[in-house]
Amino acid sequence: MKALLALEDGRTFPCRSFTGQGEASGEVVFNTSMTGYQEILTDPSYAGQMVTMTCPLIGNYGVNPDDIESDRIQVTAFIVKEYQDFPSNFQSRGTLADYLIKGHVLGIEDLDTRALTRHIRKSGAMRAIISTADLDPDSLVERAKQIPSMEGRDLVGSVTTKKPYFWKHNRPDYVNIEKLEDPLIWHHKGKRHSVVALDFGIKYNIIRCLERVGCEVLVVPATTSAQTIKNLNPNGIFLSNGPGDPEPVTYAVATIQALLGVAPIFGICLGMQLLGLAMGGKTLKIKFGHRGGNQPVKNLATGRVEITSQNHGFAVDLNSLGKEATILTHINLNEDSLEGLKNETVQAFAVQYHPEASPGPHDAAYLFNQFAEMMKHAKA
């Protein structure tokens, strides 16, 4: 079915829908991963965005119930060069097209993804709209200009959990919100590290990685107060990834400020940006973002180069943090942007990339062990 993608700057791309009729809008971005499209689709960090895959053939291994990172598809549209409708993989339980249709998400193919990616790299990520009904370029461009900008937009509320939960049998095990007032909520207190994870759009594999290093993880809504978290007496606090601009998420920044020094803190992606704001820094929007499984990051402590998985459009301003207490730990080798920081005074550290992968390399999985060690020494 014919479709048209229009960018806010006037550029248009003819294409076809492989999921039927529909329209979609949002910020159009690109991801350079070769595999892992189902994890990308379900990553809450992509809320409000239409994702373009640079790998030309997508759908070839189908979908399955194990490769999800949240309870639903999070992207507003999925854009590929060529869709493969006949998957071949022993784990496949269905086609990508059927999966998108069930999630009411538009799938687009026969689009020049190389040209679109080059345009975004040159002009920056921007608002866009795709339609199978309105094929008038001028009309779509004007409509694209009316889409809310990602800057200044708090999207955390659309992805955070409504009820707290533990992780049981590889899925959320929800508990009543009132139980957050009970410090006896923990099942393995003293035997495992009790970790409260503030959910700004957490990926499931982050929880799995925390559990592998001996943590019992209680995932709580993003609006949970600092006092409630203190009353739970956790051994550690985790700040998750998530979508949108960190600066309008002022409630989370205030909570993190009140928690600094209470227990060791570990943040990933949006969690790092919010931690940076809580420590007096500023954030900025990156021109076209870092999205893919091949971003080179230098560990300044070891000198090693780690290949990392990333998904973000904002970053902590390298020059905005006080150098007295805050140490820069990782740098992106493509552009020298900040990828990691720590503050030993308040026992907090964070990285901009995704050490849990899903998809992506596991070069930085050691960071979960580092967090466990911090909690172990804090309890000693």
FIMARFI-145415 format. One record per residue (C-alpha): y negated, x negated, z; residue number from 1; chain; residue in one letter. Coordinates in steps of 0.1 Angstrom, whole numbers. Each point is the difference from the previous one (the first is absolute). Layout:
{{Y X Z} NUM A A}
...
END
This chain:
{{0 0 0} 1 A M}
{{-34 -14 -10} 2 A K}
{{-23 -11 28} 3 A A}
{{-33 -20 3} 4 A L}
{{-12 -24 27} 5 A L}
{{-37 -4 5} 6 A A}
{{-18 -26 21} 7 A L}
{{-34 6 16} 8 A E}
{{-15 -27 -22} 9 A D}
{{8 19 -32} 10 A G}
{{32 -18 -10} 11 A R}
{{29 23 -10} 12 A T}
{{37 -5 -7} 13 A F}
{{23 23 -19} 14 A P}
{{34 5 16} 15 A C}
{{28 24 6} 16 A R}
{{13 18 30} 17 A S}
{{38 -3 8} 18 A F}
{{-3 25 28} 19 A T}
{{-15 30 -18} 20 A G}
{{-34 16 3} 21 A Q}
{{-25 -11 26} 22 A G}
{{-31 -18 11} 23 A E}
{{-6 -28 24} 24 A A}
{{-30 -20 13} 25 A S}
{{-8 -29 23} 26 A G}
{{-7 -37 -1} 27 A E}
{{21 -17 -27} 28 A V}
{{16 -33 10} 29 A V}
{{28 -22 -13} 30 A F}
{{30 -16 16} 31 A N}
{{17 -31 -13} 32 A T}
{{34 5 16} 33 A S}
{{31 -2 -23} 34 A M}
{{20 24 22} 35 A T}
{{-4 23 30} 36 A G}
{{-17 29 -17} 37 A Y}
{{14 25 25} 38 A Q}
{{-13 -20 30} 39 A E}
{{-34 -2 -17} 40 A I}
{{0 37 -7} 41 A L}
{{6 8 37} 42 A T}
{{-23 -26 15} 43 A D}
{{-27 19 19} 44 A P}
{{-25 -28 -8} 45 A S}
{{-2 15 -35} 46 A Y}
{{-13 34 11} 47 A A}
{{-28 11 -23} 48 A G}
{{10 -25 -28} 49 A Q}
{{17 1 -34} 50 A M}
{{22 -30 -4} 51 A V}
{{6 -19 -32} 52 A T}
{{31 -22 -3} 53 A M}
{{-5 -31 -20} 54 A T}
{{38 -4 -5} 55 A C}
{{5 18 -33} 56 A P}
{{33 18 7} 57 A L}
{{2 23 30} 58 A I}
{{27 25 11} 59 A G}
{{30 -21 -11} 60 A N}
{{17 0 34} 61 A Y}
{{-9 36 10} 62 A G}
{{-8 10 36} 63 A V}
{{20 4 32} 64 A N}
{{-7 13 36} 65 A P}
{{1 -35 15} 66 A D}
{{-29 -16 -19} 67 A D}
{{-28 21 16} 68 A I}
{{-28 -13 22} 69 A E}
{{-13 34 13} 70 A S}
{{9 36 -1} 71 A D}
{{-15 8 -34} 72 A R}
{{-15 -15 -32} 73 A I}
{{-35 -12 8} 74 A Q}
{{-15 -9 -33} 75 A V}
{{-20 26 -20} 76 A T}
{{15 -11 -33} 77 A A}
{{24 -26 -14} 78 A F}
{{-9 -19 -32} 79 A I}
{{25 -20 -20} 80 A V}
{{4 -15 -35} 81 A K}
{{35 12 -6} 82 A E}
{{20 25 21} 83 A Y}
{{38 -3 0} 84 A Q}
{{17 34 5} 85 A D}
{{35 -14 2} 86 A F}
{{3 -21 31} 87 A P}
{{29 -24 6} 88 A S}
{{6 -10 36} 89 A N}
{{28 7 24} 90 A F}
{{-25 11 26} 91 A Q}
{{-18 24 -23} 92 A S}
{{0 37 11} 93 A R}
{{-24 13 -26} 94 A G}
{{-27 -7 -25} 95 A T}
{{-36 -11 7} 96 A L}
{{-13 29 -21} 97 A A}
{{18 26 22} 98 A D}
{{-11 -18 31} 99 A Y}
{{-37 2 -10} 100 A L}
{{3 36 -11} 101 A I}
{{15 10 33} 102 A K}
{{-29 -18 17} 103 A G}
{{-26 17 -23} 104 A H}
{{-12 -34 -12} 105 A V}
{{-10 -6 -36} 106 A L}
{{20 -27 -19} 107 A G}
{{-17 -17 -30} 108 A I}
{{15 -22 -28} 109 A E}
{{-9 -13 -34} 110 A D}
{{-33 -14 14} 111 A L}
{{-11 -35 -8} 112 A D}
{{4 -13 36} 113 A T}
{{-9 -35 -10} 114 A R}
{{-33 11 -14} 115 A A}
{{-7 22 31} 116 A L}
{{9 -29 24} 117 A T}
{{-22 -24 -19} 118 A R}
{{-29 25 2} 119 A H}
{{5 5 37} 120 A I}
{{1 -37 6} 121 A R}
{{-33 -4 -19} 122 A K}
{{-18 31 12} 123 A S}
{{17 7 33} 124 A G}
{{21 29 14} 125 A A}
{{-18 33 -7} 126 A M}
{{3 37 1} 127 A R}
{{20 17 -27} 128 A A}
{{16 33 -11} 129 A I}
{{31 8 -21} 130 A I}
{{5 34 -16} 131 A S}
{{25 17 -24} 132 A T}
{{-23 30 -3} 133 A A}
{{-35 -15 -4} 134 A D}
{{3 -25 -29} 135 A L}
{{-38 -3 -6} 136 A D}
{{-11 -35 8} 137 A P}
{{-36 9 9} 138 A D}
{{12 28 23} 139 A S}
{{25 -22 19} 140 A L}
{{-25 -29 4} 141 A V}
{{-25 23 16} 142 A E}
{{27 14 23} 143 A R}
{{11 -35 10} 144 A A}
{{-35 -8 11} 145 A K}
{{2 29 25} 146 A Q}
{{31 -13 18} 147 A I}
{{-8 -13 35} 148 A P}
{{-3 -37 2} 149 A S}
{{25 -21 20} 150 A M}
{{-29 -17 18} 151 A E}
{{-10 18 31} 152 A G}
{{31 22 -1} 153 A R}
{{23 4 30} 154 A D}
{{35 8 -13} 155 A L}
{{19 -8 31} 156 A V}
{{0 36 12} 157 A G}
{{19 11 -31} 158 A S}
{{29 -24 6} 159 A V}
{{3 -6 38} 160 A T}
{{28 17 18} 161 A T}
{{-8 33 18} 162 A K}
{{26 -5 27} 163 A K}
{{11 -33 17} 164 A P}
{{35 -12 -9} 165 A Y}
{{26 -27 7} 166 A F}
{{23 -14 -27} 167 A W}
{{35 13 2} 168 A K}
{{28 0 -26} 169 A H}
{{-24 -16 -25} 170 A N}
{{-24 30 2} 171 A R}
{{-28 13 22} 172 A P}
{{11 17 32} 173 A D}
{{-30 21 11} 174 A Y}
{{-11 6 35} 175 A V}
{{-25 25 14} 176 A N}
{{-35 -13 2} 177 A I}
{{-2 9 37} 178 A E}
{{27 -27 7} 179 A K}
{{-26 -27 -8} 180 A L}
{{-13 7 35} 181 A E}
{{34 -10 15} 182 A D}
{{4 -38 5} 183 A P}
{{38 7 3} 184 A L}
{{1 9 -37} 185 A I}
{{16 -33 -8} 186 A W}
{{38 -1 -4} 187 A H}
{{5 -38 2} 188 A H}
{{-28 -12 23} 189 A K}
{{8 -35 13} 190 A G}
{{28 -5 -26} 191 A K}
{{-21 1 -31} 192 A R}
{{-37 -6 -7} 193 A H}
{{-19 33 4} 194 A S}
{{-24 2 -30} 195 A V}
{{-25 27 -7} 196 A V}
{{-7 1 -37} 197 A A}
{{-33 17 -10} 198 A L}
{{8 18 -33} 199 A D}
{{-28 -4 -25} 200 A F}
{{27 5 -28} 201 A G}
{{29 -21 12} 202 A I}
{{29 -10 -23} 203 A K}
{{35 7 13} 204 A Y}
{{11 -35 -6} 205 A N}
{{-26 -14 24} 206 A I}
{{17 20 27} 207 A I}
{{34 -13 -10} 208 A R}
{{-13 -36 1} 209 A C}
{{-14 5 35} 210 A L}
{{33 15 12} 211 A E}
{{19 -30 -15} 212 A R}
{{-19 -24 23} 213 A V}
{{8 20 31} 214 A G}
{{-28 27 1} 215 A C}
{{2 36 10} 216 A E}
{{-28 16 -21} 217 A V}
{{-19 31 9} 218 A L}
{{-21 11 -30} 219 A V}
{{-31 20 10} 220 A V}
{{-28 18 -19} 221 A P}
{{-30 -20 -10} 222 A A}
{{-23 20 24} 223 A T}
{{20 -9 31} 224 A T}
{{-24 -11 27} 225 A S}
{{0 -35 15} 226 A A}
{{6 14 34} 227 A Q}
{{31 19 -11} 228 A T}
{{14 -33 -14} 229 A I}
{{-9 -19 31} 230 A K}
{{18 26 21} 231 A N}
{{31 -6 -20} 232 A L}
{{0 -36 12} 233 A N}
{{12 -15 -33} 234 A P}
{{10 -37 -4} 235 A N}
{{-17 0 -34} 236 A G}
{{-22 20 -23} 237 A I}
{{4 1 -38} 238 A F}
{{-28 10 -24} 239 A L}
{{15 13 -33} 240 A S}
{{-9 -1 -36} 241 A N}
{{-18 30 -16} 242 A G}
{{-23 13 -27} 243 A P}
{{-37 2 -6} 244 A G}
{{-31 -17 13} 245 A D}
{{4 -14 36} 246 A P}
{{-37 3 9} 247 A E}
{{-1 38 4} 248 A P}
{{32 -1 23} 249 A V}
{{-23 -5 30} 250 A T}
{{22 18 25} 251 A Y}
{{28 -26 -7} 252 A A}
{{-24 -29 3} 253 A V}
{{-12 13 34} 254 A A}
{{36 4 12} 255 A T}
{{9 -35 -11} 256 A I}
{{-30 -15 17} 257 A Q}
{{11 17 33} 258 A A}
{{35 -14 -5} 259 A L}
{{-10 -37 -6} 260 A L}
{{16 -21 27} 261 A G}
{{22 29 14} 262 A V}
{{31 -12 -19} 263 A A}
{{8 -22 -30} 264 A P}
{{-12 16 -32} 265 A I}
{{14 -4 -35} 266 A F}
{{-17 15 -31} 267 A G}
{{9 3 -37} 268 A I}
{{-23 9 -29} 269 A C}
{{-23 28 11} 270 A L}
{{10 -10 35} 271 A G}
{{-15 -34 -5} 272 A M}
{{-32 15 -14} 273 A Q}
{{-4 23 30} 274 A L}
{{8 -29 23} 275 A L}
{{-27 -21 -17} 276 A G}
{{-25 28 4} 277 A L}
{{10 4 37} 278 A A}
{{-7 -37 5} 279 A M}
{{-35 3 -15} 280 A G}
{{7 -9 -36} 281 A G}
{{-7 19 -32} 282 A K}
{{21 11 -30} 283 A T}
{{-6 1 -37} 284 A L}
{{15 16 -30} 285 A K}
{{19 -24 -23} 286 A I}
{{-7 4 -37} 287 A K}
{{34 11 -11} 288 A F}
{{21 -6 31} 289 A G}
{{32 -18 6} 290 A H}
{{31 21 -9} 291 A R}
{{33 -15 -8} 292 A G}
{{28 -23 12} 293 A G}
{{-12 -33 -12} 294 A N}
{{-32 -9 19} 295 A Q}
{{-2 -37 11} 296 A P}
{{-12 -4 36} 297 A V}
{{-4 -33 18} 298 A K}
{{9 -3 36} 299 A N}
{{-27 -22 14} 300 A L}
{{21 -11 30} 301 A A}
{{30 -12 -20} 302 A T}
{{-15 -7 -34} 303 A G}
{{27 20 -16} 304 A R}
{{-6 24 -28} 305 A V}
{{16 35 5} 306 A E}
{{5 25 -28} 307 A I}
{{-9 33 14} 308 A T}
{{0 37 -7} 309 A S}
{{-34 17 2} 310 A Q}
{{-17 33 -4} 311 A N}
{{-37 3 9} 312 A H}
{{-34 4 -14} 313 A G}
{{-21 -10 30} 314 A F}
{{0 -32 20} 315 A A}
{{-17 -16 31} 316 A V}
{{-31 -19 -10} 317 A D}
{{9 -37 5} 318 A L}
{{-35 -8 12} 319 A N}
{{-5 29 24} 320 A S}
{{22 -11 29} 321 A L}
{{-11 -23 28} 322 A G}
{{18 -33 -4} 323 A K}
{{1 -8 38} 324 A E}
{{29 22 9} 325 A A}
{{14 13 -33} 326 A T}
{{22 -24 -20} 327 A I}
{{6 4 -38} 328 A L}
{{37 -3 -5} 329 A T}
{{7 9 -37} 330 A H}
{{-20 -2 -32} 331 A I}
{{7 15 -34} 332 A N}
{{3 -28 -26} 333 A L}
{{-12 21 -29} 334 A N}
{{-35 5 14} 335 A E}
{{-1 -15 35} 336 A D}
{{-3 34 17} 337 A S}
{{10 5 36} 338 A L}
{{37 8 4} 339 A E}
{{6 -6 37} 340 A G}
{{-18 -4 33} 341 A L}
{{8 -4 37} 342 A K}
{{-18 1 33} 343 A N}
{{19 -17 28} 344 A E}
{{-25 12 26} 345 A T}
{{11 36 -4} 346 A V}
{{35 -8 -14} 347 A Q}
{{-6 17 -33} 348 A A}
{{9 -10 -35} 349 A F}
{{2 17 -34} 350 A A}
{{7 -6 -37} 351 A V}
{{-13 17 -31} 352 A Q}
{{33 -1 -18} 353 A Y}
{{33 18 6} 354 A H}
{{26 -23 17} 355 A P}
{{25 29 1} 356 A E}
{{1 0 -39} 357 A A}
{{16 32 -14} 358 A S}
{{-5 -9 -27} 359 A P}
{{-7 -37 -1} 360 A G}
{{10 -35 13} 361 A P}
{{9 -7 36} 362 A H}
{{-18 -33 4} 363 A D}
{{-21 13 29} 364 A A}
{{27 20 20} 365 A A}
{{-4 -27 27} 366 A Y}
{{-32 18 12} 367 A L}
{{21 27 17} 368 A F}
{{18 -26 20} 369 A N}
{{-34 -15 8} 370 A Q}
{{-11 33 14} 371 A F}
{{32 3 21} 372 A A}
{{-6 -35 14} 373 A E}
{{-36 10 10} 374 A M}
{{13 30 19} 375 A M}
{{28 -21 16} 376 A K}
{{-25 -26 13} 377 A H}
{{-25 28 11} 378 A A}
{{27 15 22} 379 A K}
{{11 -33 15} 380 A A}
END
